[in-house]
Each structure stands twice: as C-alpha cells, then as structure tokens.
Amino acid sequence: MKLADVKIGFRLSFLVGALLFLSVLMGWLGLSGIRSSNDALETVYNDRVVSLQQLKTVSDMYAVNIVDTAHKVRIYELSWQEGLDNLNEAKSEILKNWSTYARGDLVPEESRLVAQALPHMAVADQAVEKLYAIFSRRDESALVLFIATELYAKMDPISEAIAGLINIQLEVAQSEFIVAVGAYQKIQKI
C-alpha cells in the first residue's frame, strides 16, 4: 500500500490526531513546569520568608524591645510597670516565634546554627530575668549598672547568631530561585 493509496480523510485524521497529541504534550509540559515553579515558590515562602519574619521578630524582641525598654525605663520615658509589660511581651513573642521557627524545615547548616544559638539565648534570657527583677524592685542604680555592664554583652551574641540564621534563609532562597530558573530554561528549550 502506497501513501497515495491512503485516503485523504485518514491522512487528515492522522495529522489532526498528531497535532492533538503534541498539543496535549505541550500543555502537560507547561503545567508540569508551572507546578514545579509553584512548589519552589511555596517552599521559599513557607520555609524561608516566614522563617525570616520569625527570626526578625525574635531579633527585634531581644535587640530592640528589651534593650530599648531598659533605656526608656532608665530615662523615665516608660514606667516600671510598662517596662515589665514590655518584657513580658518580648518573652512571649520570643518563645512563640523561636519555637515555631525551630520546628520548621531546617537545612543542615541551619540546624547547626540553631544549636549554636541556644546557649546565647539562655544567657540572654537570664539577662531578661535579671532585668525583670530590677524592674520589679524599681531599683534605679541596679538598672544603670546593668545597662552599663551586662545588657549589651548578653544581648549582642544572640543578635549575631540570628544574623547568621537570616543569612542562611537568604542563601537557601537564592538556591531555590536558581533551581526554578534552571527548570524554566529547560522547559523553554523544548
């Protein structure tokens, strides 16, 4: 049987079927690429962007809220009670955000840095308890001495540890972006 013997209707049907198959294949490849890109974006958002917010909150509570509160109480911008309230809020926010972050999907380097941060957090938390006791006693001279000799020495290491964790978030997000760009370029070549 020669090609000329095949009826035009059959050839057209075959051509339409082949085009339909190619259209379905291209649609499937496109959807697969979009799904892959969507999964990467979801991972970046859930595991990196949300983690950045949690780490920022923890950092702000230690470096800004607690330190700032100590100074504001010292210069009478906040009352002793307002200082206590701010410390309670800081402790609560640190606990909530850190525990949520630490339960997340951590890369190995991140897990190592979390383990290194824990002793610094314990020291900073002890300093917060000492500050809480000073506020409770309304002891101005102890507050001045604490700020001058202990506050920064106890808060700075945890701030540095959190900065390292923030850098990990950015590195992993960049890595995910590079993978997504590679997947896009691969599909684009098809």
C-alpha atoms as one frame of an Amber mdcrd trajectory, in Angstrom:
protein
   0.000   0.000   0.000   1.399   3.332  -1.083   0.907   6.675   0.605  -1.069
   7.770  -2.419  -3.466   4.913  -1.805  -4.269   6.130   1.727  -7.381   8.179
   1.649  -7.169  11.876   2.294  -9.615  11.564   5.205  -7.387   9.126   7.010
  -4.305  11.308   6.451  -6.145  14.344   7.777  -7.370  12.357  10.780  -3.830
  11.172  11.458  -2.495  14.736  11.167  -5.198  16.118  13.482  -4.503  13.297
  15.966  -0.753  14.003  15.885  -1.343  17.733  16.400  -3.767  16.995  19.221
  -1.209  14.698  20.838   1.501  17.382  20.544  -0.869  20.000  21.982  -1.675
  17.771  24.959   2.034  17.024  25.441   2.933  20.738  25.362   0.102  21.535
  27.763   1.260  18.804  30.128   4.857  20.070  29.969   3.667  23.616  30.630
   1.532  22.572  33.586   4.364  20.441  34.917   6.691  23.430  34.734   4.168
  25.692  36.416   3.605  23.090  39.146   7.360  22.804  39.696   7.706  26.581
  39.861   4.717  26.822  42.194   6.216  24.174  44.500   9.511  26.078  44.588
   7.715  29.340  45.395   5.704  27.634  48.119   8.899  26.247  49.640  10.611
  29.622  49.518   7.626  31.314  51.116   6.866  28.746  53.823  10.409  27.732
  54.707  12.305  30.977  54.109  10.100  34.086  54.057   8.010  33.044  57.060
  11.210  31.989  58.836  12.741  35.391  58.104   9.756  37.064  59.753  10.023
  34.811  62.797  13.761  35.437  63.122  13.255  39.170  62.684  10.668  39.176
  65.456  12.994  37.268  67.802  15.872  39.591  66.942  13.730  42.697  67.409
  12.460  41.476  70.759  15.994  40.963  72.062  17.857  43.778  70.348  15.195
  46.452  70.177  12.336  45.790  72.567  14.329  44.622  75.592  17.295  46.971
  75.168  15.080  49.905  74.240  12.772  49.216  77.173  15.705  49.193  79.600
  16.857  52.588  78.364  13.368  54.085  78.323  12.703  52.985  81.893  16.105
  54.390  82.920  15.261  57.823  81.454  11.665  57.732  82.767  10.113  57.521
  79.299   8.389  54.329  80.427   7.138  53.466  83.882   8.453  50.449  85.746
   5.158  48.678  85.063   5.298  49.487  81.346   8.821  48.080  81.361   7.575
  44.873  82.967   4.761  44.654  80.434   7.214  45.101  77.539   9.489  42.394
  78.942   6.537  40.017  79.286   5.517  40.717  75.701   9.093  40.208  74.494
   9.429  36.898  76.336   6.126  35.679  74.917   6.954  36.717  71.330  10.446
  35.219  71.530   9.101  31.895  72.782   6.295  31.743  70.212   8.373  32.742
  67.194  11.518  30.796  68.089   9.683  27.560  68.830   7.716  27.807  65.577
  10.870  28.577  63.628  12.915  25.782  65.230  10.194  23.214  64.387  10.330
  24.207  60.722  12.132  22.610  57.816  15.782  23.419  58.564  18.713  22.728
  56.276  21.737  21.071  57.968  23.763  24.285  58.286  20.720  25.991  59.763
  20.277  23.211  62.326  23.923  23.627  63.326  23.483  27.388  63.781  20.277
  26.867  65.771  22.190  24.577  68.135  24.903  27.223  68.483  22.312  29.941
  69.164  20.639  28.098  72.046  23.353  28.815  74.666  23.342  32.504  73.645
  19.568  32.564  74.038  19.855  31.023  77.512  22.307  33.770  78.543  20.094
  36.482  77.036  17.018  35.009  78.726  18.826  35.048  82.089  19.640  38.707
  81.484  15.972  39.393  80.758  15.031  37.709  84.050  17.585  39.850  85.878
  16.192  42.959  84.195  12.691  41.826  85.146  13.797  41.563  88.800  15.365
  45.032  88.639  12.133  46.472  87.216  10.090  44.664  89.851  12.230  46.175
  92.634  12.256  49.555  90.877  15.981  49.710  91.514  17.357  52.657  89.525
  21.015  52.190  90.468  20.903  48.470  89.616  19.297  49.326  86.263  22.025
  51.847  85.396  24.735  49.357  86.380  23.053  46.512  84.471  22.794  48.584
  81.288  26.421  49.715  81.576  27.968  46.332  82.357  25.740  43.460  81.251
  22.937  44.329  78.846  24.850  44.531  75.576  27.297  41.764  76.451  24.364
  39.397  76.948  22.218  40.551  74.003  24.806  41.031  71.247  25.765  37.330
  70.836  22.174  36.272  70.196  21.778  39.085  67.679  24.867  37.825  65.851
  23.577  34.236  65.915  20.236  35.300  64.475  22.018  37.315  61.770  23.723
  34.072  60.713  20.380  32.300  60.558  18.927  35.121  58.475  21.820  34.766
  56.030  21.024  31.052  55.691  17.428  31.935  54.768  18.675  34.232  52.024
  21.169  31.666  50.702  18.596  28.875  50.546  16.029  31.173  48.911  18.627
  32.142  46.297  19.403  28.465  45.692  15.696  27.712  45.191  15.472  30.632
  42.770  18.401  29.312  40.747  16.760  25.867  40.556  13.478  27.428  39.404
  15.252  29.482  36.724  17.030  26.340  35.536  13.745  24.453  35.307  12.176
  27.314  33.358  15.072  27.453  30.925  14.921  23.683  30.454  11.215  23.793
  29.594  11.737  26.826  27.377  14.158  24.849  25.198  11.557  22.184  24.476
